[in-house]
Amino acid sequence: MRMRLRWIIVWLLLALLPLARVNAESLAAGFQRLNFTVDGVERTALIYVPTNTAKASMPVVFVFHGHGGSAGQAARSFALDRHWPEAISVYMQGLNTPGQITDPEGKKTGWQAAIGDQGDRDLKFFDAVLARLQKDYLVDARRIYATGHSNGGAFTYLLWLARGEVFAAFAPSSAAARYANRLPPKPALHMAGRNDPLVKFSWQQATMAAVRRANGCKSTGEAWDQACLLYPSKTGTPLVAYIHPGGHEFDPGAPRLIVKFFQQYPAPGK
């Protein structure tokens, strides 16, 4: 009987080990987990909050993982807590969602594809997270930003369309948006791999061209950083295009550029 009980305990520990590893990875130093209930569904987000939160209002950067990804994975890839430790960084966790290019059955995590899709569950989730942050911390309303990769980049574009008035600037990666010509003018950094086999580079080129028109940008760009062209705008809403030679993977040099861009473009003062 004791031997059987011992094996049951061992089995339970082994069964719980993957969950323990996920929690350990998700809650790295300086991070905390926030739990929400949105339309009766449990949602979670990982947030990094600067150590000293009492002296001044803080920027907030929302980060969205790609299809099949996770909040913990995005926190490790973007690592905005290292590149911009003075800012609150938020890594929201998606739910199983049918993909636009792959995973039509929706067996992997992701984000809604359009306004009204999935009952707007992810837009409502964003609203809930932002409201909690504004309640609990000194959030700088002029420095709220969004970035994401692949499906997360597409959701970044969707937030631009649906919640554009909230944000100062956006930085989608490896994403495209058919409705880009309807976006309100906002500064944007778009990151694309010239050899992307999934979100075709031509699709991303079309999106960037539409953003340039929506933002009132000049047709020719000027050097901004390595492999980056800035298309100026008289309204202060430029587009920076970062074109790297890779594929669909998130470029490891992107976080530095994202932070540099966001720091240069707070929302205009009231």
LINTA-V870135 format. One record per backbone hydrogen bond with DSSP energy under -1.0 kcal/mol. CO is the residue of the C=O (numbers start at 1). NH is the residue of the N-H. If there is no record, write none. Layout:
((CO,NH) (CO,NH))
This chain:
((1,5) (2,6) (3,7) (4,8) (5,9) (6,10) (7,11) (8,12) (9,13) (10,14) (11,15) (12,16) (13,17) (16,20) (17,21) (18,22) (19,23) (20,24) (21,25) (22,26) (23,27) (28,31) (30,49) (32,47) (34,45) (36,43) (38,41) (41,38) (43,36) (44,93) (45,34) (46,91) (47,32) (48,89) (58,140) (59,88) (60,145) (61,90) (62,147) (63,92) (64,149) (66,69) (70,74) (71,75) (72,76) (73,77) (74,78) (75,79) (79,82) (79,83) (80,84) (84,87) (88,61) (89,48) (90,63) (91,46) (95,110) (103,99) (103,106) (108,97) (109,68) (110,95) (114,117) (116,119) (117,120) (118,121) (120,124) (121,125) (122,126) (123,127) (124,128) (125,129) (126,130) (127,131) (128,132) (129,133) (130,134) (131,135) (132,136) (133,137) (137,139) (138,58) (140,143) (142,267) (143,60) (144,168) (145,62) (146,171) (147,64) (148,173) (149,152) (150,154) (151,155) (152,156) (153,157) (154,158) (155,159) (156,160) (157,161) (158,162) (159,163) (163,166) (169,146) (170,189) (171,148) (172,191) (173,150) (177,180) (179,182) (180,183) (187,170) (188,240) (190,242) (191,174) (192,244) (193,196) (198,200) (200,204) (201,205) (202,206) (203,207) (204,208) (205,209) (206,210) (207,211) (208,212) (209,213) (210,214) (211,215) (212,217) (222,230) (225,228) (227,243) (228,224) (229,241) (230,222) (231,239) (232,218) (233,236) (238,188) (239,231) (240,190) (241,229) (242,192) (244,194) (246,195) (251,254) (253,257) (254,258) (255,259) (256,260) (257,261) (258,262) (259,263) (260,264) (262,265))
